Amino acid sequence: EGVKHAARIAAELGADIVKVNYTGSISSFRQVVEGCPIPMVIAGGERADDEKGIFTIIRESLEAGGAGVSVGRNVFQHENPRLMMKAIYNLVHKKISVEKAIDIVRSK
């Protein structure tokens, strides 16, 4: 509820887009997205130990209606930022699966 309320306030204050933390499930994030009239992107959050975790969050947020992602440290601190960015790009724009994203980042 807190994320949903904060996103709504941002929209009412004139924001064109809002970046929020993922709420943990497709159904709860869908409620946040549906309660806000502006595009919503998820924050990349803390550095993930494995790609599957961040890729799953990205895929689920998009399935819930999220507009995209804002990922920093999980790209820049990755051992291969170029492949990590390529995998995230394909998750968002090509709607590939988490498994295919993992294949991309491990293709070296």
PDB file as gemmi writes it, atoms N, CA and C in Angstrom:
CRYST1    1.000    1.000    1.000  90.00  90.00  90.00 P 1                      
ATOM      1  N   GLU A   1       0.815  -1.201   0.000  1.00  0.00           N  
ATOM      2  CA  GLU A   1       0.000   0.000   0.000  1.00  0.00           C  
ATOM      3  C   GLU A   1       0.857   1.263   0.000  1.00  0.00           C  
ATOM      4  N   GLY A   2       1.974   1.230   0.706  1.00  0.00           N  
ATOM      5  CA  GLY A   2       2.830   2.407   0.775  1.00  0.00           C  
ATOM      6  C   GLY A   2       3.398   2.799  -0.574  1.00  0.00           C  
ATOM      7  N   VAL A   3       3.827   1.822  -1.348  1.00  0.00           N  
ATOM      8  CA  VAL A   3       4.379   2.092  -2.679  1.00  0.00           C  
ATOM      9  C   VAL A   3       3.288   2.651  -3.580  1.00  0.00           C  
ATOM     10  N   LYS A   4       2.115   2.060  -3.518  1.00  0.00           N  
ATOM     11  CA  LYS A   4       0.981   2.518  -4.332  1.00  0.00           C  
ATOM     12  C   LYS A   4       0.628   3.966  -3.994  1.00  0.00           C  
ATOM     13  N   HIS A   5       0.589   4.274  -2.720  1.00  0.00           N  
ATOM     14  CA  HIS A   5       0.240   5.627  -2.280  1.00  0.00           C  
ATOM     15  C   HIS A   5       1.311   6.638  -2.715  1.00  0.00           C  
ATOM     16  N   ALA A   6       2.574   6.281  -2.537  1.00  0.00           N  
ATOM     17  CA  ALA A   6       3.662   7.188  -2.919  1.00  0.00           C  
ATOM     18  C   ALA A   6       3.672   7.448  -4.421  1.00  0.00           C  
ATOM     19  N   ALA A   7       3.426   6.407  -5.215  1.00  0.00           N  
ATOM     20  CA  ALA A   7       3.387   6.573  -6.672  1.00  0.00           C  
ATOM     21  C   ALA A   7       2.247   7.496  -7.071  1.00  0.00           C  
ATOM     22  N   ARG A   8       1.115   7.323  -6.443  1.00  0.00           N  
ATOM     23  CA  ARG A   8      -0.053   8.166  -6.742  1.00  0.00           C  
ATOM     24  C   ARG A   8       0.232   9.628  -6.393  1.00  0.00           C  
ATOM     25  N   ILE A   9       0.875   9.854  -5.271  1.00  0.00           N  
ATOM     26  CA  ILE A   9       1.229  11.221  -4.870  1.00  0.00           C  
ATOM     27  C   ILE A   9       2.179  11.839  -5.896  1.00  0.00           C  
ATOM     28  N   ALA A  10       3.161  11.071  -6.347  1.00  0.00           N  
ATOM     29  CA  ALA A  10       4.096  11.575  -7.362  1.00  0.00           C  
ATOM     30  C   ALA A  10       3.345  12.003  -8.613  1.00  0.00           C  
ATOM     31  N   ALA A  11       2.381  11.195  -9.038  1.00  0.00           N  
ATOM     32  CA  ALA A  11       1.580  11.537 -10.222  1.00  0.00           C  
ATOM     33  C   ALA A  11       0.783  12.811  -9.982  1.00  0.00           C  
ATOM     34  N   GLU A  12       0.182  12.923  -8.820  1.00  0.00           N  
ATOM     35  CA  GLU A  12      -0.633  14.100  -8.511  1.00  0.00           C  
ATOM     36  C   GLU A  12       0.201  15.367  -8.391  1.00  0.00           C  
ATOM     37  N   LEU A  13       1.475  15.220  -8.057  1.00  0.00           N  
ATOM     38  CA  LEU A  13       2.368  16.374  -7.968  1.00  0.00           C  
ATOM     39  C   LEU A  13       2.962  16.765  -9.321  1.00  0.00           C  
ATOM     40  N   GLY A  14       2.628  15.980 -10.362  1.00  0.00           N  
ATOM     41  CA  GLY A  14       3.041  16.354 -11.705  1.00  0.00           C  
ATOM     42  C   GLY A  14       4.153  15.534 -12.324  1.00  0.00           C  
ATOM     43  N   ALA A  15       4.570  14.467 -11.668  1.00  0.00           N  
ATOM     44  CA  ALA A  15       5.627  13.627 -12.245  1.00  0.00           C  
ATOM     45  C   ALA A  15       5.147  13.012 -13.556  1.00  0.00           C  
ATOM     46  N   ASP A  16       6.064  12.856 -14.494  1.00  0.00           N  
ATOM     47  CA  ASP A  16       5.752  12.219 -15.774  1.00  0.00           C  
ATOM     48  C   ASP A  16       5.979  10.714 -15.733  1.00  0.00           C  
ATOM     49  N   ILE A  17       6.818  10.284 -14.808  1.00  0.00           N  
ATOM     50  CA  ILE A  17       7.155   8.869 -14.644  1.00  0.00           C  
ATOM     51  C   ILE A  17       7.566   8.686 -13.190  1.00  0.00           C  
ATOM     52  N   VAL A  18       7.400   7.480 -12.680  1.00  0.00           N  
ATOM     53  CA  VAL A  18       7.779   7.230 -11.289  1.00  0.00           C  
ATOM     54  C   VAL A  18       8.601   5.945 -11.207  1.00  0.00           C  
ATOM     55  N   LYS A  19       9.670   6.008 -10.394  1.00  0.00           N  
ATOM     56  CA  LYS A  19      10.523   4.844 -10.155  1.00  0.00           C  
ATOM     57  C   LYS A  19      10.231   4.337  -8.752  1.00  0.00           C  
ATOM     58  N   VAL A  20       9.892   3.051  -8.654  1.00  0.00           N  
ATOM     59  CA  VAL A  20       9.531   2.467  -7.362  1.00  0.00           C  
ATOM     60  C   VAL A  20      10.259   1.143  -7.164  1.00  0.00           C  
ATOM     61  N   ASN A  21      10.270   0.686  -5.933  1.00  0.00           N  
ATOM     62  CA  ASN A  21      10.785  -0.647  -5.646  1.00  0.00           C  
ATOM     63  C   ASN A  21       9.739  -1.677  -6.040  1.00  0.00           C  
ATOM     64  N   TYR A  22      10.200  -2.829  -6.482  1.00  0.00           N  
ATOM     65  CA  TYR A  22       9.295  -3.929  -6.797  1.00  0.00           C  
ATOM     66  C   TYR A  22       8.677  -4.421  -5.497  1.00  0.00           C  
ATOM     67  N   THR A  23       7.386  -4.709  -5.532  1.00  0.00           N  
ATOM     68  CA  THR A  23       6.658  -5.073  -4.318  1.00  0.00           C  
ATOM     69  C   THR A  23       6.741  -6.550  -3.957  1.00  0.00           C  
ATOM     70  N   GLY A  24       7.321  -7.375  -4.810  1.00  0.00           N  
ATOM     71  CA  GLY A  24       7.546  -8.763  -4.454  1.00  0.00           C  
ATOM     72  C   GLY A  24       6.699  -9.789  -5.167  1.00  0.00           C  
ATOM     73  N   SER A  25       5.615  -9.354  -5.794  1.00  0.00           N  
ATOM     74  CA  SER A  25       4.791 -10.301  -6.548  1.00  0.00           C  
ATOM     75  C   SER A  25       4.112  -9.581  -7.708  1.00  0.00           C  
ATOM     76  N   ILE A  26       3.743 -10.363  -8.712  1.00  0.00           N  
ATOM     77  CA  ILE A  26       3.058  -9.789  -9.868  1.00  0.00           C  
ATOM     78  C   ILE A  26       1.743  -9.158  -9.441  1.00  0.00           C  
ATOM     79  N   SER A  27       0.985  -9.843  -8.600  1.00  0.00           N  
ATOM     80  CA  SER A  27      -0.339  -9.322  -8.218  1.00  0.00           C  
ATOM     81  C   SER A  27      -0.236  -8.031  -7.413  1.00  0.00           C  
ATOM     82  N   SER A  28       0.699  -7.955  -6.468  1.00  0.00           N  
ATOM     83  CA  SER A  28       0.810  -6.720  -5.681  1.00  0.00           C  
ATOM     84  C   SER A  28       1.353  -5.576  -6.527  1.00  0.00           C  
ATOM     85  N   PHE A  29       2.284  -5.870  -7.443  1.00  0.00           N  
ATOM     86  CA  PHE A  29       2.815  -4.804  -8.288  1.00  0.00           C  
ATOM     87  C   PHE A  29       1.773  -4.340  -9.298  1.00  0.00           C  
ATOM     88  N   ARG A  30       0.951  -5.257  -9.769  1.00  0.00           N  
ATOM     89  CA  ARG A  30      -0.129  -4.881 -10.687  1.00  0.00           C  
ATOM     90  C   ARG A  30      -1.068  -3.865 -10.013  1.00  0.00           C  
ATOM     91  N   GLN A  31      -1.355  -4.055  -8.738  1.00  0.00           N  
ATOM     92  CA  GLN A  31      -2.202  -3.105  -8.009  1.00  0.00           C  
ATOM     93  C   GLN A  31      -1.559  -1.723  -7.963  1.00  0.00           C  
ATOM     94  N   VAL A  32      -0.252  -1.685  -7.775  1.00  0.00           N  
ATOM     95  CA  VAL A  32       0.463  -0.406  -7.757  1.00  0.00           C  
ATOM     96  C   VAL A  32       0.376   0.260  -9.125  1.00  0.00           C  
ATOM     97  N   VAL A  33       0.641  -0.502 -10.179  1.00  0.00           N  
ATOM     98  CA  VAL A  33       0.606   0.030 -11.546  1.00  0.00           C  
ATOM     99  C   VAL A  33      -0.792   0.532 -11.892  1.00  0.00           C  
ATOM    100  N   GLU A  34      -1.802  -0.251 -11.565  1.00  0.00           N  
ATOM    101  CA  GLU A  34      -3.178   0.130 -11.897  1.00  0.00           C  
ATOM    102  C   GLU A  34      -3.662   1.330 -11.091  1.00  0.00           C  
ATOM    103  N   GLY A  35      -3.038   1.596  -9.950  1.00  0.00           N  
ATOM    104  CA  GLY A  35      -3.440   2.722  -9.123  1.00  0.00           C  
ATOM    105  C   GLY A  35      -2.733   4.018  -9.459  1.00  0.00           C  
ATOM    106  N   CYS A  36      -1.962   4.029 -10.530  1.00  0.00           N  
ATOM    107  CA  CYS A  36      -1.172   5.206 -10.879  1.00  0.00           C  
ATOM    108  C   CYS A  36      -1.321   5.504 -12.371  1.00  0.00           C  
ATOM    109  N   PRO A  37      -1.674   6.734 -12.724  1.00  0.00           N  
ATOM    110  CA  PRO A  37      -1.939   7.056 -14.124  1.00  0.00           C  
ATOM    111  C   PRO A  37      -0.705   7.346 -14.986  1.00  0.00           C  
ATOM    112  N   ILE A  38       0.482   7.298 -14.399  1.00  0.00           N  
ATOM    113  CA  ILE A  38       1.697   7.577 -15.170  1.00  0.00           C  
ATOM    114  C   ILE A  38       2.557   6.312 -15.261  1.00  0.00           C  
ATOM    115  N   PRO A  39       3.469   6.246 -16.239  1.00  0.00           N  
ATOM    116  CA  PRO A  39       4.324   5.067 -16.373  1.00  0.00           C  
ATOM    117  C   PRO A  39       5.155   4.817 -15.115  1.00  0.00           C  
ATOM    118  N   MET A  40       5.346   3.557 -14.816  1.00  0.00           N  
ATOM    119  CA  MET A  40       6.081   3.160 -13.629  1.00  0.00           C  
ATOM    120  C   MET A  40       7.237   2.245 -14.020  1.00  0.00           C  
ATOM    121  N   VAL A  41       8.424   2.566 -13.512  1.00  0.00           N  
ATOM    122  CA  VAL A  41       9.591   1.711 -13.712  1.00  0.00           C  
ATOM    123  C   VAL A  41      10.075   1.240 -12.348  1.00  0.00           C  
ATOM    124  N   ILE A  42      10.727   0.084 -12.335  1.00  0.00           N  
ATOM    125  CA  ILE A  42      11.249  -0.404 -11.064  1.00  0.00           C  
ATOM    126  C   ILE A  42      12.698   0.008 -10.895  1.00  0.00           C  
ATOM    127  N   ALA A  43      13.059   0.239  -9.646  1.00  0.00           N  
ATOM    128  CA  ALA A  43      14.441   0.514  -9.285  1.00  0.00           C  
ATOM    129  C   ALA A  43      15.212  -0.796  -9.289  1.00  0.00           C  
ATOM    130  N   GLY A  44      16.466  -0.741  -9.666  1.00  0.00           N  
ATOM    131  CA  GLY A  44      17.292  -1.943  -9.701  1.00  0.00           C  
ATOM    132  C   GLY A  44      17.628  -2.495  -8.332  1.00  0.00           C  
ATOM    133  N   GLY A  45      17.603  -1.653  -7.322  1.00  0.00           N  
ATOM    134  CA  GLY A  45      17.841  -2.116  -5.964  1.00  0.00           C  
ATOM    135  C   GLY A  45      19.293  -2.424  -5.659  1.00  0.00           C  
ATOM    136  N   GLU A  46      19.476  -3.162  -4.582  1.00  0.00           N  
ATOM    137  CA  GLU A  46      20.811  -3.547  -4.137  1.00  0.00           C  
ATOM    138  C   GLU A  46      21.470  -4.472  -5.155  1.00  0.00           C  
ATOM    139  N   ARG A  47      22.761  -4.571  -5.081  1.00  0.00           N  
ATOM    140  CA  ARG A  47      23.520  -5.459  -5.962  1.00  0.00           C  
ATOM    141  C   ARG A  47      23.068  -6.892  -5.717  1.00  0.00           C  
ATOM    142  N   ALA A  48      22.613  -7.558  -6.765  1.00  0.00           N  
ATOM    143  CA  ALA A  48      22.154  -8.947  -6.678  1.00  0.00           C  
ATOM    144  C   ALA A  48      23.338  -9.894  -6.824  1.00  0.00           C  
ATOM    145  N   ASP A  49      23.320 -10.980  -6.079  1.00  0.00           N  
ATOM    146  CA  ASP A  49      24.393 -11.969  -6.170  1.00  0.00           C  
ATOM    147  C   ASP A  49      24.283 -12.838  -7.417  1.00  0.00           C  
ATOM    148  N   ASP A  50      23.070 -12.943  -7.947  1.00  0.00           N  
ATOM    149  CA  ASP A  50      22.892 -13.763  -9.145  1.00  0.00           C  
ATOM    150  C   ASP A  50      21.977 -13.048 -10.130  1.00  0.00           C  
ATOM    151  N   GLU A  51      22.196 -13.305 -11.390  1.00  0.00           N  
ATOM    152  CA  GLU A  51      21.411 -12.651 -12.430  1.00  0.00           C  
ATOM    153  C   GLU A  51      19.951 -13.074 -12.403  1.00  0.00           C  
ATOM    154  N   LYS A  52      19.696 -14.328 -12.046  1.00  0.00           N  
ATOM    155  CA  LYS A  52      18.323 -14.834 -12.080  1.00  0.00           C  
ATOM    156  C   LYS A  52      17.395 -13.986 -11.215  1.00  0.00           C  
ATOM    157  N   GLY A  53      17.867 -13.558 -10.056  1.00  0.00           N  
ATOM    158  CA  GLY A  53      17.043 -12.755  -9.160  1.00  0.00           C  
ATOM    159  C   GLY A  53      16.604 -11.441  -9.788  1.00  0.00           C  
ATOM    160  N   ILE A  54      17.548 -10.686 -10.330  1.00  0.00           N  
ATOM    161  CA  ILE A  54      17.199  -9.396 -10.934  1.00  0.00           C  
ATOM    162  C   ILE A  54      16.390  -9.594 -12.206  1.00  0.00           C  
ATOM    163  N   PHE A  55      16.716 -10.612 -12.995  1.00  0.00           N  
ATOM    164  CA  PHE A  55      15.950 -10.870 -14.220  1.00  0.00           C  
ATOM    165  C   PHE A  55      14.508 -11.266 -13.899  1.00  0.00           C  
ATOM    166  N   THR A  56      14.317 -12.029 -12.838  1.00  0.00           N  
ATOM    167  CA  THR A  56      12.963 -12.430 -12.436  1.00  0.00           C  
ATOM    168  C   THR A  56      12.150 -11.220 -12.004  1.00  0.00           C  
ATOM    169  N   ILE A  57      12.761 -10.337 -11.230  1.00  0.00           N  
ATOM    170  CA  ILE A  57      12.069  -9.115 -10.806  1.00  0.00           C  
ATOM    171  C   ILE A  57      11.682  -8.278 -12.022  1.00  0.00           C  
ATOM    172  N   ILE A  58      12.591  -8.136 -12.961  1.00  0.00           N  
ATOM    173  CA  ILE A  58      12.304  -7.360 -14.171  1.00  0.00           C  
ATOM    174  C   ILE A  58      11.149  -7.984 -14.945  1.00  0.00           C  
ATOM    175  N   ARG A  59      11.229  -9.276 -15.205  1.00  0.00           N  
ATOM    176  CA  ARG A  59      10.189  -9.969 -15.980  1.00  0.00           C  
ATOM    177  C   ARG A  59       8.833  -9.839 -15.289  1.00  0.00           C  
ATOM    178  N   GLU A  60       8.786 -10.073 -13.964  1.00  0.00           N  
ATOM    179  CA  GLU A  60       7.518  -9.996 -13.240  1.00  0.00           C  
ATOM    180  C   GLU A  60       6.950  -8.583 -13.232  1.00  0.00           C  
ATOM    181  N   SER A  61       7.809  -7.579 -13.071  1.00  0.00           N  
ATOM    182  CA  SER A  61       7.305  -6.200 -13.059  1.00  0.00           C  
ATOM    183  C   SER A  61       6.705  -5.828 -14.405  1.00  0.00           C  
ATOM    184  N   LEU A  62       7.306  -6.303 -15.474  1.00  0.00           N  
ATOM    185  CA  LEU A  62       6.771  -6.033 -16.813  1.00  0.00           C  
ATOM    186  C   LEU A  62       5.455  -6.768 -17.036  1.00  0.00           C  
ATOM    187  N   GLU A  63       5.371  -8.013 -16.565  1.00  0.00           N  
ATOM    188  CA  GLU A  63       4.124  -8.770 -16.681  1.00  0.00           C  
ATOM    189  C   GLU A  63       2.990  -8.091 -15.918  1.00  0.00           C  
ATOM    190  N   ALA A  64       3.336  -7.387 -14.844  1.00  0.00           N  
ATOM    191  CA  ALA A  64       2.339  -6.690 -14.039  1.00  0.00           C  
ATOM    192  C   ALA A  64       1.924  -5.351 -14.641  1.00  0.00           C  
ATOM    193  N   GLY A  65       2.602  -4.932 -15.704  1.00  0.00           N  
ATOM    194  CA  GLY A  65       2.244  -3.677 -16.352  1.00  0.00           C  
ATOM    195  C   GLY A  65       3.249  -2.560 -16.196  1.00  0.00           C  
ATOM    196  N   GLY A  66       4.386  -2.845 -15.575  1.00  0.00           N  
ATOM    197  CA  GLY A  66       5.430  -1.841 -15.447  1.00  0.00           C  
ATOM    198  C   GLY A  66       5.925  -1.391 -16.813  1.00  0.00           C  
ATOM    199  N   ALA A  67       6.405  -0.146 -16.877  1.00  0.00           N  
ATOM    200  CA  ALA A  67       6.829   0.434 -18.151  1.00  0.00           C  
ATOM    201  C   ALA A  67       8.290   0.164 -18.477  1.00  0.00           C  
ATOM    202  N   GLY A  68       9.066  -0.253 -17.496  1.00  0.00           N  
ATOM    203  CA  GLY A  68      10.482  -0.483 -17.739  1.00  0.00           C  
ATOM    204  C   GLY A  68      11.255  -0.583 -16.448  1.00  0.00           C  
ATOM    205  N   VAL A  69      12.564  -0.365 -16.547  1.00  0.00           N  
ATOM    206  CA  VAL A  69      13.439  -0.513 -15.387  1.00  0.00           C  
ATOM    207  C   VAL A  69      14.442   0.631 -15.326  1.00  0.00           C  
ATOM    208  N   SER A  70      14.970   0.843 -14.141  1.00  0.00           N  
ATOM    209  CA  SER A  70      16.061   1.782 -13.932  1.00  0.00           C  
ATOM    210  C   SER A  70      17.115   1.036 -13.119  1.00  0.00           C  
ATOM    211  N   VAL A  71      18.038   0.405 -13.821  1.00  0.00           N  
ATOM    212  CA  VAL A  71      19.026  -0.462 -13.178  1.00  0.00           C  
ATOM    213  C   VAL A  71      20.399   0.177 -13.313  1.00  0.00           C  
ATOM    214  N   GLY A  72      21.099   0.311 -12.207  1.00  0.00           N  
ATOM    215  CA  GLY A  72      22.438   0.881 -12.218  1.00  0.00           C  
ATOM    216  C   GLY A  72      23.474  -0.127 -11.781  1.00  0.00           C  
ATOM    217  N   ARG A  73      23.611  -0.300 -10.475  1.00  0.00           N  
ATOM    218  CA  ARG A  73      24.708  -1.117  -9.930  1.00  0.00           C  
ATOM    219  C   ARG A  73      24.695  -2.564 -10.424  1.00  0.00           C  
ATOM    220  N   ASN A  74      23.509  -3.119 -10.716  1.00  0.00           N  
ATOM    221  CA  ASN A  74      23.464  -4.496 -11.205  1.00  0.00           C  
ATOM    222  C   ASN A  74      23.977  -4.619 -12.636  1.00  0.00           C  
ATOM    223  N   VAL A  75      24.144  -3.500 -13.297  1.00  0.00           N  
ATOM    224  CA  VAL A  75      24.809  -3.492 -14.605  1.00  0.00           C  
ATOM    225  C   VAL A  75      26.271  -3.094 -14.419  1.00  0.00           C  
ATOM    226  N   PHE A  76      26.510  -1.937 -13.808  1.00  0.00           N  
ATOM    227  CA  PHE A  76      27.860  -1.377 -13.742  1.00  0.00           C  
ATOM    228  C   PHE A  76      28.823  -2.190 -12.889  1.00  0.00           C  
ATOM    229  N   GLN A  77      28.310  -2.902 -11.885  1.00  0.00           N  
ATOM    230  CA  GLN A  77      29.173  -3.705 -11.026  1.00  0.00           C  
ATOM    231  C   GLN A  77      29.227  -5.175 -11.453  1.00  0.00           C  
ATOM    232  N   HIS A  78      28.577  -5.492 -12.544  1.00  0.00           N  
ATOM    233  CA  HIS A  78      28.602  -6.866 -13.047  1.00  0.00           C  
ATOM    234  C   HIS A  78      29.941  -7.125 -13.731  1.00  0.00           C  
ATOM    235  N   GLU A  79      30.380  -8.379 -13.739  1.00  0.00           N  
ATOM    236  CA  GLU A  79      31.666  -8.698 -14.375  1.00  0.00           C  
ATOM    237  C   GLU A  79      31.663  -8.414 -15.866  1.00  0.00           C  
ATOM    238  N   ASN A  80      30.483  -8.424 -16.497  1.00  0.00           N  
ATOM    239  CA  ASN A  80      30.379  -8.088 -17.917  1.00  0.00           C  
ATOM    240  C   ASN A  80      29.168  -7.169 -18.125  1.00  0.00           C  
ATOM    241  N   PRO A  81      29.341  -5.871 -17.876  1.00  0.00           N  
ATOM    242  CA  PRO A  81      28.226  -4.932 -17.975  1.00  0.00           C  
ATOM    243  C   PRO A  81      27.548  -4.921 -19.346  1.00  0.00           C  
ATOM    244  N   ARG A  82      28.328  -5.112 -20.401  1.00  0.00           N  
ATOM    245  CA  ARG A  82      27.748  -5.092 -21.746  1.00  0.00           C  
ATOM    246  C   ARG A  82      26.732  -6.217 -21.925  1.00  0.00           C  
ATOM    247  N   LEU A  83      27.080  -7.418 -21.512  1.00  0.00           N  
ATOM    248  CA  LEU A  83      26.152  -8.540 -21.650  1.00  0.00           C  
ATOM    249  C   LEU A  83      24.966  -8.411 -20.695  1.00  0.00           C  
ATOM    250  N   MET A  84      25.221  -7.868 -19.510  1.00  0.00           N  
ATOM    251  CA  MET A  84      24.120  -7.655 -18.561  1.00  0.00           C  
ATOM    252  C   MET A  84      23.116  -6.667 -19.152  1.00  0.00           C  
ATOM    253  N   MET A  85      23.614  -5.588 -19.742  1.00  0.00           N  
ATOM    254  CA  MET A  85      22.725  -4.598 -20.354  1.00  0.00           C  
ATOM    255  C   MET A  85      21.990  -5.196 -21.540  1.00  0.00           C  
ATOM    256  N   LYS A  86      22.672  -6.003 -22.326  1.00  0.00           N  
ATOM    257  CA  LYS A  86      22.038  -6.663 -23.471  1.00  0.00           C  
ATOM    258  C   LYS A  86      20.901  -7.574 -23.002  1.00  0.00           C  
ATOM    259  N   ALA A  87      21.126  -8.313 -21.929  1.00  0.00           N  
ATOM    260  CA  ALA A  87      20.093  -9.204 -21.391  1.00  0.00           C  
ATOM    261  C   ALA A  87      18.892  -8.406 -20.892  1.00  0.00           C  
ATOM    262  N   ILE A  88      19.143  -7.317 -20.172  1.00  0.00           N  
ATOM    263  CA  ILE A  88      18.042  -6.491 -19.660  1.00  0.00           C  
ATOM    264  C   ILE A  88      17.288  -5.839 -20.810  1.00  0.00           C  
ATOM    265  N   TYR A  89      18.012  -5.337 -21.792  1.00  0.00           N  
ATOM    266  CA  TYR A  89      17.359  -4.755 -22.968  1.00  0.00           C  
ATOM    267  C   TYR A  89      16.398  -5.763 -23.596  1.00  0.00           C  
ATOM    268  N   ASN A  90      16.864  -6.984 -23.780  1.00  0.00           N  
ATOM    269  CA  ASN A  90      16.031  -8.006 -24.409  1.00  0.00           C  
ATOM    270  C   ASN A  90      14.857  -8.431 -23.532  1.00  0.00           C  
ATOM    271  N   LEU A  91      15.031  -8.430 -22.218  1.00  0.00           N  
ATOM    272  CA  LEU A  91      13.905  -8.701 -21.319  1.00  0.00           C  
ATOM    273  C   LEU A  91      12.812  -7.655 -21.501  1.00  0.00           C  
ATOM    274  N   VAL A  92      13.220  -6.392 -21.536  1.00  0.00           N  
ATOM    275  CA  VAL A  92      12.256  -5.286 -21.602  1.00  0.00           C  
ATOM    276  C   VAL A  92      11.659  -5.138 -22.996  1.00  0.00           C  
ATOM    277  N   HIS A  93      12.499  -5.108 -24.013  1.00  0.00           N  
ATOM    278  CA  HIS A  93      12.019  -4.763 -25.353  1.00  0.00           C  
ATOM    279  C   HIS A  93      11.656  -5.951 -26.241  1.00  0.00           C  
ATOM    280  N   LYS A  94      12.290  -7.083 -26.011  1.00  0.00           N  
ATOM    281  CA  LYS A  94      12.010  -8.272 -26.828  1.00  0.00           C  
ATOM    282  C   LYS A  94      11.173  -9.300 -26.073  1.00  0.00           C  
ATOM    283  N   LYS A  95      10.929  -9.013 -24.788  1.00  0.00           N  
ATOM    284  CA  LYS A  95      10.095  -9.863 -23.931  1.00  0.00           C  
ATOM    285  C   LYS A  95      10.587 -11.310 -23.849  1.00  0.00           C  
ATOM    286  N   ILE A  96      11.918 -11.471 -23.795  1.00  0.00           N  
ATOM    287  CA  ILE A  96      12.478 -12.816 -23.679  1.00  0.00           C  
ATOM    288  C   ILE A  96      12.265 -13.348 -22.259  1.00  0.00           C  
ATOM    289  N   SER A  97      12.478 -14.639 -22.091  1.00  0.00           N  
ATOM    290  CA  SER A  97      12.325 -15.279 -20.786  1.00  0.00           C  
ATOM    291  C   SER A  97      13.549 -15.014 -19.906  1.00  0.00           C  
ATOM    292  N   VAL A  98      13.380 -15.260 -18.623  1.00  0.00           N  
ATOM    293  CA  VAL A  98      14.493 -15.152 -17.681  1.00  0.00           C  
ATOM    294  C   VAL A  98      15.618 -16.098 -18.095  1.00  0.00           C  
ATOM    295  N   GLU A  99      15.263 -17.290 -18.510  1.00  0.00           N  
ATOM    296  CA  GLU A  99      16.268 -18.279 -18.907  1.00  0.00           C  
ATOM    297  C   GLU A  99      17.086 -17.799 -20.107  1.00  0.00           C  
ATOM    298  N   LYS A 100      16.433 -17.190 -21.079  1.00  0.00           N  
ATOM    299  CA  LYS A 100      17.162 -16.672 -22.244  1.00  0.00           C  
ATOM    300  C   LYS A 100      18.057 -15.497 -21.847  1.00  0.00           C  
ATOM    301  N   ALA A 101      17.600 -14.680 -20.903  1.00  0.00           N  
ATOM    302  CA  ALA A 101      18.426 -13.573 -20.418  1.00  0.00           C  
ATOM    303  C   ALA A 101      19.679 -14.112 -19.731  1.00  0.00           C  
ATOM    304  N   ILE A 102      19.517 -15.172 -18.959  1.00  0.00           N  
ATOM    305  CA  ILE A 102      20.671 -15.802 -18.309  1.00  0.00           C  
ATOM    306  C   ILE A 102      21.636 -16.341 -19.358  1.00  0.00           C  
ATOM    307  N   ASP A 103      21.115 -16.947 -20.399  1.00  0.00           N  
ATOM    308  CA  ASP A 103      21.973 -17.443 -21.487  1.00  0.00           C  
ATOM    309  C   ASP A 103      22.787 -16.314 -22.111  1.00  0.00           C  
ATOM    310  N   ILE A 104      22.158 -15.156 -22.296  1.00  0.00           N  
ATOM    311  CA  ILE A 104      22.862 -14.006 -22.882  1.00  0.00           C  
ATOM    312  C   ILE A 104      24.013 -13.576 -21.990  1.00  0.00           C  
ATOM    313  N   VAL A 105      23.749 -13.401 -20.712  1.00  0.00           N  
ATOM    314  CA  VAL A 105      24.767 -12.861 -19.810  1.00  0.00           C  
ATOM    315  C   VAL A 105      25.900 -13.865 -19.564  1.00  0.00           C  
ATOM    316  N   ARG A 106      25.639 -15.119 -19.771  1.00  0.00           N  
ATOM    317  CA  ARG A 106      26.676 -16.139 -19.562  1.00  0.00           C  
ATOM    318  C   ARG A 106      27.350 -16.566 -20.864  1.00  0.00           C  
ATOM    319  N   SER A 107      26.993 -15.919 -21.967  1.00  0.00           N  
ATOM    320  CA  SER A 107      27.523 -16.321 -23.277  1.00  0.00           C  
ATOM    321  C   SER A 107      28.972 -15.927 -23.504  1.00  0.00           C  
ATOM    322  N   LYS A 108      29.464 -14.944 -22.800  1.00  0.00           N  
ATOM    323  CA  LYS A 108      30.840 -14.442 -22.875  1.00  0.00           C  
ATOM    324  C   LYS A 108      31.471 -14.824 -24.172  1.00  0.00           C  
TER     325      LYS A 108                                                      
END                                                                             
